[in-house]
Amino acid sequence: KTDFINFISDQEWKSIEPVSSWFGPSSFLMSSMSALFQLSMWIRHCHGYLTGSVGIPVWGSYAIFALATLFSGLILGLVSEPLEAEWLV
């Protein structure tokens, strides 16, 4: 507590460089990082629901997430290929 008070009263904060806009809390990079953390918490919640409430074994939940990952990659690949080909032409 005293270090923080001294930091303010001695105006040591003036000698610190500001955070780059790339790493600011409202930047696209940090917003994307936050979205990834929220996605991981959602996946954890779904895993807990599948194993706890539904009664699926842990390996079954992992298999569901693995298949969902494969299918989402397949769909994204199928959608992005025509878009990429159209942009290159």
C-alpha positions in Angstrom: 0.0 0.0 0.0 2.8 2.4 0.9 4.6 1.7 -2.4 1.5 2.6 -4.3 1.0 5.8 -2.4 4.7 6.7 -2.9 4.3 5.9 -6.6 1.5 8.4 -6.9 2.8 11.1 -4.5 6.3 11.1 -6.0 4.8 11.2 -9.5 6.9 8.1 -10.6 4.1 7.3 -13.0 5.2 10.1 -15.3 8.4 8.2 -16.1 6.6 5.1 -17.4 5.9 4.7 -21.1 2.2 4.3 -22.1 1.0 1.0 -23.3 1.1 0.6 -27.1 -2.3 0.7 -28.8 -1.7 -2.9 -29.9 -1.8 -4.0 -26.3 -4.4 -1.7 -25.0 -7.4 -3.3 -23.4 -9.8 -2.1 -26.1 -7.5 -3.1 -29.0 -8.5 -5.8 -31.6 -5.7 -8.1 -30.3 -6.8 -8.0 -26.7 -10.5 -8.3 -27.6 -9.7 -11.4 -29.6 -7.7 -12.8 -26.7 -10.7 -12.1 -24.4 -13.0 -13.9 -26.9 -10.7 -16.9 -26.9 -10.7 -17.1 -23.1 -14.5 -16.8 -23.1 -14.7 -19.6 -25.6 -12.5 -21.8 -23.5 -14.7 -21.2 -20.4 -17.8 -22.0 -22.5 -16.2 -25.3 -23.7 -15.3 -26.1 -20.1 -18.9 -25.5 -19.1 -20.2 -27.7 -21.9 -17.8 -30.5 -20.9 -19.0 -30.3 -17.3 -22.6 -30.4 -18.5 -22.0 -33.4 -20.8 -20.1 -35.4 -18.2 -22.1 -34.3 -15.1 -25.7 -33.8 -16.2 -26.0 -35.9 -19.3 -23.8 -38.7 -18.0 -21.5 -39.0 -21.0 -18.1 -40.4 -20.1 -15.1 -38.1 -20.3 -13.7 -39.8 -23.3 -17.1 -39.4 -25.0 -17.1 -35.7 -24.3 -13.6 -35.4 -25.8 -14.7 -37.3 -28.8 -17.6 -34.9 -29.3 -15.3 -31.9 -29.1 -12.8 -33.6 -31.5 -15.6 -34.2 -34.1 -16.9 -30.7 -33.6 -13.4 -29.3 -34.2 -13.0 -31.4 -37.4 -16.4 -30.5 -38.8 -16.0 -26.8 -38.0 -12.6 -26.9 -39.8 -14.2 -28.6 -42.7 -17.0 -26.1 -43.0 -14.6 -23.1 -42.6 -12.4 -24.6 -45.3 -15.3 -25.2 -47.7 -16.6 -21.7 -47.2 -13.2 -19.9 -47.3 -12.0 -21.6 -50.5 -14.5 -20.0 -52.8 -14.1 -16.7 -51.1 -10.3 -16.9 -51.5 -10.6 -17.9 -55.1 -13.0 -15.0 -55.8 -10.6 -12.5 -54.2 -7.6 -13.7 -56.2 -9.4 -13.4 -59.5 
